[in-house]
Amino acid sequence: MTSNLARIAQVFGLFALLTPPALAGDRALIDFIGFSPDAKYFAFEEFGIQDGSGFAYSNIFVVDLENDTWLDGTPIRMRSEDENRPLLQVRSEANSQAIKIIADKEIFVPAEIAVLIGDGAVDIDAQNLAFGLPGYERGTVQEERLLSLKTFPLKSSEDCDLWFDTPPQGFELTLAVGESSTIIHRDETLPKSRGCVLDYRLYAVVLPGLDAPRGRGVAIVSTYPGGFEGPDRRFLAVPLAF
C-alpha cells in the first residue's frame, strides 16, 4: 500500500515538473476615499498583495482635478518587506501618512458610484460605459453620457521589449453627450509610474455624493502593467467635468 502511494506521488511530482505554472498577476483592489467640498480634489487607495514576493502594499493618491495632476507629496506608497506582515497593518500605516494631506484639503465628501463594472461581470468589453447623473426618483438618471476608451501602442521610457511580447499601450478617453463628443484624455507619452502597460479597461464613474455641488467627477480606469507572474491591475483617476 505504501509503495503504491509513493509511486502515485512520484507520478504527480513528475507531472508538476512537466506542467508550466499558470501565470496570474496581482489584482489590486480600490477604496474611494472621497472628494473635497468644491470637488477640486479626489483621493483613492489601491491595495493588495504583490505577485511573486507576496508583500502587502497600499498606494494612496490625491488628484488635483483642475490640473489633472497628483498633489505634491502623493502618491503615498507603502509596501511590506515581509510576507507575514498583514495587509491591514500596511494600509493603516499608509492612511496614517495620508491623513494630514486629506485633512488639509478637506477631502471628507463621500464618493458616490454612478456606475461600476464589477470584477465578476460577464460579456462586457469595458471599452464603453454609459452612465448618467443619479436622479432623485427611484431608478432614474439625468443627462446620459457615454465614456469610450481606445488603446494604442506608445513608446515607454522602460525597456518593455525585453520582457513582453505586447508593445506598451497608451489610451484615449472620450466623453459623448448626445451627438457631441470630447476627448478628455489622450496619452502623448507614457509616464514611468505606469510601467509597461499592456491594456486598459473602464472600471467606474465616481461623483461627489450627498448634497455636494455637481459638475465634477472622475472616471476610474484599470491599467494592466506587466508583472512578475503576468499582468497586474492598478488604477487611474481621470477628471470629468459636466
TORFILUM-315087 format. One record per residue (C-alpha): residue in one letter; residue number from 0; z, y, x. Coordinates in nm, 3 decimals, always signed. Layout:
BEGIN
<rest:A | nr:NUM | c3:Z | c2:Y | c1:X> $
...
//
This chain:
BEGIN
<rest:M | nr:0 | c3:+0.000 | c2:+0.000 | c1:+0.000> $
<rest:T | nr:1 | c3:+0.099 | c2:+0.239 | c1:+0.277> $
<rest:S | nr:2 | c3:-0.215 | c2:+0.164 | c1:+0.475> $
<rest:N | nr:3 | c3:-0.431 | c2:+0.234 | c1:+0.166> $
<rest:L | nr:4 | c3:-0.263 | c2:+0.573 | c1:+0.116> $
<rest:A | nr:5 | c3:-0.317 | c2:+0.656 | c1:+0.483> $
<rest:R | nr:6 | c3:-0.684 | c2:+0.561 | c1:+0.453> $
<rest:I | nr:7 | c3:-0.726 | c2:+0.783 | c1:+0.146> $
<rest:A | nr:8 | c3:-0.555 | c2:+1.070 | c1:+0.327> $
<rest:Q | nr:9 | c3:-0.794 | c2:+1.029 | c1:+0.621> $
<rest:V | nr:10 | c3:-1.094 | c2:+1.041 | c1:+0.386> $
<rest:F | nr:11 | c3:-0.974 | c2:+1.358 | c1:+0.216> $
<rest:G | nr:12 | c3:-0.888 | c2:+1.511 | c1:+0.552> $
<rest:L | nr:13 | c3:-1.240 | c2:+1.444 | c1:+0.679> $
<rest:F | nr:14 | c3:-1.385 | c2:+1.585 | c1:+0.355> $
<rest:A | nr:15 | c3:-1.184 | c2:+1.903 | c1:+0.402> $
<rest:L | nr:16 | c3:-1.319 | c2:+1.943 | c1:+0.755> $
<rest:L | nr:17 | c3:-1.678 | c2:+1.897 | c1:+0.641> $
<rest:T | nr:18 | c3:-1.650 | c2:+2.133 | c1:+0.342> $
<rest:P | nr:19 | c3:-1.675 | c2:+2.504 | c1:+0.427> $
<rest:P | nr:20 | c3:-1.390 | c2:+2.712 | c1:+0.281> $
<rest:A | nr:21 | c3:-1.468 | c2:+2.928 | c1:-0.024> $
<rest:L | nr:22 | c3:-1.484 | c2:+3.298 | c1:+0.061> $
<rest:A | nr:23 | c3:-1.272 | c2:+3.530 | c1:-0.150> $
<rest:G | nr:24 | c3:-1.173 | c2:+3.881 | c1:-0.050> $
<rest:D | nr:25 | c3:-0.866 | c2:+4.058 | c1:-0.182> $
<rest:R | nr:26 | c3:-0.891 | c2:+4.232 | c1:-0.517> $
<rest:A | nr:27 | c3:-0.682 | c2:+4.548 | c1:-0.524> $
<rest:L | nr:28 | c3:-0.512 | c2:+4.647 | c1:-0.848> $
<rest:I | nr:29 | c3:-0.474 | c2:+5.006 | c1:-0.965> $
<rest:D | nr:30 | c3:-0.199 | c2:+5.219 | c1:-1.116> $
<rest:F | nr:31 | c3:-0.286 | c2:+5.556 | c1:-1.270> $
<rest:I | nr:32 | c3:-0.004 | c2:+5.794 | c1:-1.172> $
<rest:G | nr:33 | c3:-0.129 | c2:+6.095 | c1:-1.372> $
<rest:F | nr:34 | c3:-0.263 | c2:+6.450 | c1:-1.375> $
<rest:S | nr:35 | c3:-0.125 | c2:+6.797 | c1:-1.310> $
<rest:P | nr:36 | c3:-0.088 | c2:+7.011 | c1:-1.629> $
<rest:D | nr:37 | c3:-0.409 | c2:+7.204 | c1:-1.551> $
<rest:A | nr:38 | c3:-0.588 | c2:+6.876 | c1:-1.465> $
<rest:K | nr:39 | c3:-0.669 | c2:+7.012 | c1:-1.122> $
<rest:Y | nr:40 | c3:-0.506 | c2:+6.715 | c1:-0.950> $
<rest:F | nr:41 | c3:-0.511 | c2:+6.343 | c1:-1.022> $
<rest:A | nr:42 | c3:-0.312 | c2:+6.071 | c1:-0.846> $
<rest:F | nr:43 | c3:-0.351 | c2:+5.695 | c1:-0.842> $
<rest:E | nr:44 | c3:-0.234 | c2:+5.397 | c1:-0.640> $
<rest:E | nr:45 | c3:-0.431 | c2:+5.092 | c1:-0.528> $
<rest:F | nr:46 | c3:-0.229 | c2:+4.797 | c1:-0.407> $
<rest:G | nr:47 | c3:-0.248 | c2:+4.428 | c1:-0.332> $
<rest:I | nr:48 | c3:-0.223 | c2:+4.152 | c1:-0.074> $
<rest:Q | nr:49 | c3:-0.466 | c2:+4.179 | c1:+0.217> $
<rest:D | nr:50 | c3:-0.703 | c2:+3.887 | c1:+0.268> $
<rest:G | nr:51 | c3:-0.671 | c2:+3.699 | c1:+0.594> $
<rest:S | nr:52 | c3:-0.334 | c2:+3.842 | c1:+0.701> $
<rest:G | nr:53 | c3:-0.150 | c2:+3.807 | c1:+0.371> $
<rest:F | nr:54 | c3:+0.008 | c2:+4.150 | c1:+0.428> $
<rest:A | nr:55 | c3:+0.104 | c2:+4.361 | c1:+0.125> $
<rest:Y | nr:56 | c3:-0.040 | c2:+4.714 | c1:+0.107> $
<rest:S | nr:57 | c3:-0.023 | c2:+5.026 | c1:-0.108> $
<rest:N | nr:58 | c3:-0.253 | c2:+5.330 | c1:-0.086> $
<rest:I | nr:59 | c3:-0.172 | c2:+5.643 | c1:-0.289> $
<rest:F | nr:60 | c3:-0.448 | c2:+5.900 | c1:-0.341> $
<rest:V | nr:61 | c3:-0.412 | c2:+6.256 | c1:-0.469> $
<rest:V | nr:62 | c3:-0.752 | c2:+6.401 | c1:-0.561> $
<rest:D | nr:63 | c3:-0.833 | c2:+6.771 | c1:-0.589> $
<rest:L | nr:64 | c3:-1.068 | c2:+6.751 | c1:-0.887> $
<rest:E | nr:65 | c3:-1.205 | c2:+7.104 | c1:-0.842> $
<rest:N | nr:66 | c3:-1.324 | c2:+7.036 | c1:-0.487> $
<rest:D | nr:67 | c3:-1.369 | c2:+6.657 | c1:-0.509> $
<rest:T | nr:68 | c3:-1.155 | c2:+6.603 | c1:-0.200> $
<rest:W | nr:69 | c3:-0.834 | c2:+6.429 | c1:-0.109> $
<rest:L | nr:70 | c3:-0.537 | c2:+6.660 | c1:-0.096> $
<rest:D | nr:71 | c3:-0.409 | c2:+6.733 | c1:+0.256> $
<rest:G | nr:72 | c3:-0.160 | c2:+6.469 | c1:+0.363> $
<rest:T | nr:73 | c3:-0.317 | c2:+6.199 | c1:+0.150> $
<rest:P | nr:74 | c3:-0.403 | c2:+5.923 | c1:+0.108> $
<rest:I | nr:75 | c3:-0.068 | c2:+5.772 | c1:+0.192> $
<rest:R | nr:76 | c3:-0.127 | c2:+5.423 | c1:+0.326> $
<rest:M | nr:77 | c3:+0.147 | c2:+5.166 | c1:+0.367> $
<rest:R | nr:78 | c3:+0.099 | c2:+4.810 | c1:+0.489> $
<rest:S | nr:79 | c3:+0.349 | c2:+4.546 | c1:+0.585> $
<rest:E | nr:80 | c3:+0.317 | c2:+4.371 | c1:+0.920> $
<rest:D | nr:81 | c3:+0.496 | c2:+4.065 | c1:+0.787> $
<rest:E | nr:82 | c3:+0.356 | c2:+3.841 | c1:+0.514> $
<rest:N | nr:83 | c3:+0.712 | c2:+3.775 | c1:+0.394> $
<rest:R | nr:84 | c3:+0.773 | c2:+4.143 | c1:+0.322> $
<rest:P | nr:85 | c3:+0.727 | c2:+4.178 | c1:-0.057> $
<rest:L | nr:86 | c3:+0.466 | c2:+4.395 | c1:-0.224> $
<rest:L | nr:87 | c3:+0.737 | c2:+4.565 | c1:-0.432> $
<rest:Q | nr:88 | c3:+0.904 | c2:+4.697 | c1:-0.116> $
<rest:V | nr:89 | c3:+0.576 | c2:+4.827 | c1:+0.029> $
<rest:R | nr:90 | c3:+0.488 | c2:+5.001 | c1:-0.298> $
<rest:S | nr:91 | c3:+0.833 | c2:+5.154 | c1:-0.318> $
<rest:E | nr:92 | c3:+0.803 | c2:+5.297 | c1:+0.034> $
<rest:A | nr:93 | c3:+0.458 | c2:+5.442 | c1:-0.038> $
<rest:N | nr:94 | c3:+0.585 | c2:+5.605 | c1:-0.358> $
<rest:S | nr:95 | c3:+0.885 | c2:+5.749 | c1:-0.171> $
<rest:Q | nr:96 | c3:+0.647 | c2:+5.919 | c1:+0.073> $
<rest:A | nr:97 | c3:+0.421 | c2:+6.045 | c1:-0.207> $
<rest:I | nr:98 | c3:+0.688 | c2:+6.179 | c1:-0.442> $
<rest:K | nr:99 | c3:+0.718 | c2:+6.521 | c1:-0.274> $
<rest:I | nr:100 | c3:+0.342 | c2:+6.584 | c1:-0.300> $
<rest:I | nr:101 | c3:+0.338 | c2:+6.461 | c1:-0.659> $
<rest:A | nr:102 | c3:+0.633 | c2:+6.685 | c1:-0.746> $
<rest:D | nr:103 | c3:+0.484 | c2:+6.989 | c1:-0.567> $
<rest:K | nr:104 | c3:+0.160 | c2:+6.955 | c1:-0.765> $
<rest:E | nr:105 | c3:+0.349 | c2:+6.868 | c1:-1.088> $
<rest:I | nr:106 | c3:+0.149 | c2:+6.550 | c1:-1.139> $
<rest:F | nr:107 | c3:+0.353 | c2:+6.446 | c1:-1.441> $
<rest:V | nr:108 | c3:+0.091 | c2:+6.438 | c1:-1.720> $
<rest:P | nr:109 | c3:+0.035 | c2:+6.074 | c1:-1.821> $
<rest:A | nr:110 | c3:-0.312 | c2:+5.930 | c1:-1.780> $
<rest:E | nr:111 | c3:-0.490 | c2:+5.808 | c1:-2.093> $
<rest:I | nr:112 | c3:-0.750 | c2:+5.534 | c1:-2.051> $
<rest:A | nr:113 | c3:-1.053 | c2:+5.637 | c1:-2.257> $
<rest:V | nr:114 | c3:-1.246 | c2:+5.320 | c1:-2.169> $
<rest:L | nr:115 | c3:-1.198 | c2:+5.036 | c1:-1.923> $
<rest:I | nr:116 | c3:-1.392 | c2:+4.729 | c1:-1.815> $
<rest:G | nr:117 | c3:-1.125 | c2:+4.463 | c1:-1.779> $
<rest:D | nr:118 | c3:-1.143 | c2:+4.215 | c1:-1.495> $
<rest:G | nr:119 | c3:-1.196 | c2:+3.932 | c1:-1.740> $
<rest:A | nr:120 | c3:-1.480 | c2:+4.100 | c1:-1.931> $
<rest:V | nr:121 | c3:-1.781 | c2:+3.870 | c1:-1.974> $
<rest:D | nr:122 | c3:-2.153 | c2:+3.959 | c1:-1.959> $
<rest:I | nr:123 | c3:-2.101 | c2:+4.324 | c1:-1.863> $
<rest:D | nr:124 | c3:-2.310 | c2:+4.464 | c1:-1.579> $
<rest:A | nr:125 | c3:-2.064 | c2:+4.753 | c1:-1.518> $
<rest:Q | nr:126 | c3:-2.354 | c2:+4.983 | c1:-1.428> $
<rest:N | nr:127 | c3:-2.339 | c2:+5.168 | c1:-1.762> $
<rest:L | nr:128 | c3:-2.030 | c2:+5.273 | c1:-1.953> $
<rest:A | nr:129 | c3:-2.036 | c2:+5.451 | c1:-2.291> $
<rest:F | nr:130 | c3:-1.727 | c2:+5.646 | c1:-2.396> $
<rest:G | nr:131 | c3:-1.607 | c2:+5.941 | c1:-2.599> $
<rest:L | nr:132 | c3:-1.301 | c2:+6.161 | c1:-2.617> $
<rest:P | nr:133 | c3:-1.040 | c2:+5.978 | c1:-2.823> $
<rest:G | nr:134 | c3:-1.018 | c2:+6.115 | c1:-3.177> $
<rest:Y | nr:135 | c3:-0.707 | c2:+6.158 | c1:-3.389> $
<rest:E | nr:136 | c3:-0.825 | c2:+5.930 | c1:-3.668> $
<rest:R | nr:137 | c3:-0.796 | c2:+5.558 | c1:-3.613> $
<rest:G | nr:138 | c3:-1.085 | c2:+5.419 | c1:-3.406> $
<rest:T | nr:139 | c3:-1.275 | c2:+5.749 | c1:-3.381> $
<rest:V | nr:140 | c3:-1.419 | c2:+5.921 | c1:-3.077> $
<rest:Q | nr:141 | c3:-1.569 | c2:+6.264 | c1:-3.019> $
<rest:E | nr:142 | c3:-1.856 | c2:+6.379 | c1:-2.801> $
<rest:E | nr:143 | c3:-2.001 | c2:+6.045 | c1:-2.696> $
<rest:R | nr:144 | c3:-2.123 | c2:+6.018 | c1:-2.337> $
<rest:L | nr:145 | c3:-2.282 | c2:+5.761 | c1:-2.107> $
<rest:L | nr:146 | c3:-2.199 | c2:+5.704 | c1:-1.742> $
<rest:S | nr:147 | c3:-2.468 | c2:+5.531 | c1:-1.536> $
<rest:L | nr:148 | c3:-2.427 | c2:+5.405 | c1:-1.182> $
<rest:K | nr:149 | c3:-2.704 | c2:+5.335 | c1:-0.934> $
<rest:T | nr:150 | c3:-2.669 | c2:+5.196 | c1:-0.581> $
<rest:F | nr:151 | c3:-2.899 | c2:+5.237 | c1:-0.281> $
<rest:P | nr:152 | c3:-2.896 | c2:+5.148 | c1:+0.090> $
<rest:L | nr:153 | c3:-2.734 | c2:+5.412 | c1:+0.307> $
<rest:K | nr:154 | c3:-2.660 | c2:+5.421 | c1:+0.678> $
<rest:S | nr:155 | c3:-2.297 | c2:+5.370 | c1:+0.774> $
<rest:S | nr:156 | c3:-2.113 | c2:+5.501 | c1:+1.078> $
<rest:E | nr:157 | c3:-1.988 | c2:+5.146 | c1:+1.128> $
<rest:D | nr:158 | c3:-2.196 | c2:+4.864 | c1:+1.275> $
<rest:C | nr:159 | c3:-2.227 | c2:+4.674 | c1:+0.946> $
<rest:D | nr:160 | c3:-2.537 | c2:+4.478 | c1:+1.051> $
<rest:L | nr:161 | c3:-2.329 | c2:+4.277 | c1:+1.296> $
<rest:W | nr:162 | c3:-2.114 | c2:+4.135 | c1:+1.016> $
<rest:F | nr:163 | c3:-2.305 | c2:+4.135 | c1:+0.687> $
<rest:D | nr:164 | c3:-2.649 | c2:+4.035 | c1:+0.563> $
<rest:T | nr:165 | c3:-2.649 | c2:+4.308 | c1:+0.296> $
<rest:P | nr:166 | c3:-2.701 | c2:+4.667 | c1:+0.415> $
<rest:P | nr:167 | c3:-2.423 | c2:+4.915 | c1:+0.329> $
<rest:Q | nr:168 | c3:-2.468 | c2:+5.089 | c1:-0.005> $
<rest:G | nr:169 | c3:-2.416 | c2:+5.439 | c1:-0.139> $
<rest:F | nr:170 | c3:-2.404 | c2:+5.527 | c1:-0.507> $
<rest:E | nr:171 | c3:-2.516 | c2:+5.785 | c1:-0.759> $
<rest:L | nr:172 | c3:-2.331 | c2:+5.856 | c1:-1.083> $
<rest:T | nr:173 | c3:-2.500 | c2:+6.021 | c1:-1.381> $
<rest:L | nr:174 | c3:-2.334 | c2:+6.157 | c1:-1.696> $
<rest:A | nr:175 | c3:-2.552 | c2:+6.180 | c1:-2.007> $
<rest:V | nr:176 | c3:-2.478 | c2:+6.362 | c1:-2.332> $
<rest:G | nr:177 | c3:-2.748 | c2:+6.305 | c1:-2.591> $
<rest:E | nr:178 | c3:-3.083 | c2:+6.370 | c1:-2.421> $
<rest:S | nr:179 | c3:-2.931 | c2:+6.571 | c1:-2.137> $
<rest:S | nr:180 | c3:-2.809 | c2:+6.409 | c1:-1.814> $
<rest:T | nr:181 | c3:-2.647 | c2:+6.541 | c1:-1.496> $
<rest:I | nr:182 | c3:-2.592 | c2:+6.379 | c1:-1.159> $
<rest:I | nr:183 | c3:-2.220 | c2:+6.423 | c1:-1.098> $
<rest:H | nr:184 | c3:-2.207 | c2:+6.239 | c1:-0.768> $
<rest:R | nr:185 | c3:-2.457 | c2:+6.120 | c1:-0.508> $
<rest:D | nr:186 | c3:-2.371 | c2:+5.997 | c1:-0.162> $
<rest:E | nr:187 | c3:-2.555 | c2:+6.165 | c1:+0.121> $
<rest:T | nr:188 | c3:-2.352 | c2:+5.990 | c1:+0.390> $
<rest:L | nr:189 | c3:-2.103 | c2:+5.703 | c1:+0.381> $
<rest:P | nr:190 | c3:-1.752 | c2:+5.815 | c1:+0.476> $
<rest:K | nr:191 | c3:-1.582 | c2:+5.599 | c1:+0.735> $
<rest:S | nr:192 | c3:-1.296 | c2:+5.536 | c1:+0.492> $
<rest:R | nr:193 | c3:-1.524 | c2:+5.322 | c1:+0.272> $
<rest:G | nr:194 | c3:-1.615 | c2:+5.077 | c1:+0.547> $
<rest:C | nr:195 | c3:-1.922 | c2:+4.857 | c1:+0.496> $
<rest:V | nr:196 | c3:-1.957 | c2:+4.888 | c1:+0.118> $
<rest:L | nr:197 | c3:-2.173 | c2:+4.614 | c1:-0.032> $
<rest:D | nr:198 | c3:-2.158 | c2:+4.707 | c1:-0.401> $
<rest:Y | nr:199 | c3:-2.006 | c2:+4.930 | c1:-0.672> $
<rest:R | nr:200 | c3:-1.909 | c2:+4.885 | c1:-1.037> $
<rest:L | nr:201 | c3:-1.785 | c2:+5.120 | c1:-1.306> $
<rest:Y | nr:202 | c3:-1.423 | c2:+5.045 | c1:-1.393> $
<rest:A | nr:203 | c3:-1.278 | c2:+5.311 | c1:-1.623> $
<rest:V | nr:204 | c3:-1.273 | c2:+5.667 | c1:-1.752> $
<rest:V | nr:205 | c3:-0.926 | c2:+5.823 | c1:-1.740> $
<rest:L | nr:206 | c3:-0.824 | c2:+6.150 | c1:-1.910> $
<rest:P | nr:207 | c3:-0.510 | c2:+6.364 | c1:-1.919> $
<rest:G | nr:208 | c3:-0.300 | c2:+6.224 | c1:-2.204> $
<rest:L | nr:209 | c3:-0.082 | c2:+6.354 | c1:-2.484> $
<rest:D | nr:210 | c3:-0.142 | c2:+6.725 | c1:-2.556> $
<rest:A | nr:211 | c3:-0.287 | c2:+6.820 | c1:-2.216> $
<rest:P | nr:212 | c3:-0.589 | c2:+7.053 | c1:-2.227> $
<rest:R | nr:213 | c3:-0.919 | c2:+6.868 | c1:-2.246> $
<rest:G | nr:214 | c3:-1.216 | c2:+6.933 | c1:-2.025> $
<rest:R | nr:215 | c3:-1.145 | c2:+6.726 | c1:-1.715> $
<rest:G | nr:216 | c3:-1.103 | c2:+6.362 | c1:-1.629> $
<rest:V | nr:217 | c3:-1.208 | c2:+6.103 | c1:-1.374> $
<rest:A | nr:218 | c3:-1.448 | c2:+5.811 | c1:-1.355> $
<rest:I | nr:219 | c3:-1.291 | c2:+5.520 | c1:-1.168> $
<rest:V | nr:220 | c3:-1.545 | c2:+5.331 | c1:-0.958> $
<rest:S | nr:221 | c3:-1.473 | c2:+4.993 | c1:-0.800> $
<rest:T | nr:222 | c3:-1.605 | c2:+4.963 | c1:-0.445> $
<rest:Y | nr:223 | c3:-1.659 | c2:+4.636 | c1:-0.259> $
<rest:P | nr:224 | c3:-1.636 | c2:+4.672 | c1:+0.119> $
<rest:G | nr:225 | c3:-1.693 | c2:+4.360 | c1:+0.324> $
<rest:G | nr:226 | c3:-1.366 | c2:+4.200 | c1:+0.426> $
<rest:F | nr:227 | c3:-1.233 | c2:+3.916 | c1:+0.638> $
<rest:E | nr:228 | c3:-1.287 | c2:+3.649 | c1:+0.371> $
<rest:G | nr:229 | c3:-1.553 | c2:+3.816 | c1:+0.155> $
<rest:P | nr:230 | c3:-1.598 | c2:+4.147 | c1:-0.030> $
<rest:D | nr:231 | c3:-1.270 | c2:+4.324 | c1:-0.111> $
<rest:R | nr:232 | c3:-1.217 | c2:+4.555 | c1:-0.407> $
<rest:R | nr:233 | c3:-1.100 | c2:+4.913 | c1:-0.370> $
<rest:F | nr:234 | c3:-1.124 | c2:+5.221 | c1:-0.595> $
<rest:L | nr:235 | c3:-1.268 | c2:+5.574 | c1:-0.600> $
<rest:A | nr:236 | c3:-1.197 | c2:+5.856 | c1:-0.846> $
<rest:V | nr:237 | c3:-1.497 | c2:+6.077 | c1:-0.928> $
<rest:P | nr:238 | c3:-1.419 | c2:+6.406 | c1:-1.109> $
<rest:L | nr:239 | c3:-1.560 | c2:+6.454 | c1:-1.460> $
<rest:A | nr:240 | c3:-1.592 | c2:+6.789 | c1:-1.636> $
<rest:F | nr:241 | c3:-1.667 | c2:+6.825 | c1:-2.008> $
//
